[in-house]
Amino acid sequence: MINIVLFGPPGAGKGTQAERLVKKYNLFHLSTGDVFRYNIKNQTELGKLAKSYMDRGRLVPDDVTISMLISEVEKHPEVEGFIFDGFPRTQTQATALDKILAERKTSIAMMLALDVEEEELRNRLKKRAESSGRIDDTDPTVIQNRIDVYLKETMPVKDFYKAQNKFVKVNGLGSIDEITSRLFFEIDTVIG
């Protein structure tokens, strides 16, 4: 089983790249953002709670996110591995993920971190708002807050995986195909 944390700031291209990794390596893409959006759309209690944080560009509390993650992992016992996209976002979540996976006799193979400059992120988010209608990508203040939260609260998670020699920085600039090739290379290097 290969489990990958796909890491990067909002607009780095994690969702786009995850689709390609899923196809090549037969993994299940577990995007906390997608799960939250599903719950928001269906106005579940979790969705209402998540929306109150997301609307302000803030992170959803760890306990809510971890409970949701455990539920999603348990729904897919047959998969060959997971791509975790948008999780973990804190060191507490990273520790919880290691525990959840250890209980299932597996672990994170690597954290692939897409490296993209802030100005490019803002441009990508604006384009995504136009093409997908995601309201959270239209407000420059919310976008900047999301980037700031990533830098302050999420970026330290890389140190957690660096300490385990699982952190791999990948250039997130260039064409989608170029970035995909870089990711495939890094994964193939680890899994042989």
Buried (B, 14 or more C-beta within 10 A) or exposed (E): EBBBBBBBBBBBBBBBBBEBBBEEBEBBBBBBBBBBBEBBEEEEEBBEBBBEBBEEBBBBEBEBBBEBBBEBBEEEEEBEBBBBBBBBBBBBBBBBBBEBBEEEEBBBBBBBBBEBEBEBBBEBBBEBBEEEEEEBBBBEEBBBBBBEBBEEBBBEBBEBBBEEEBBBBBEBEEEEEEBBEBBBEBBEEEEE
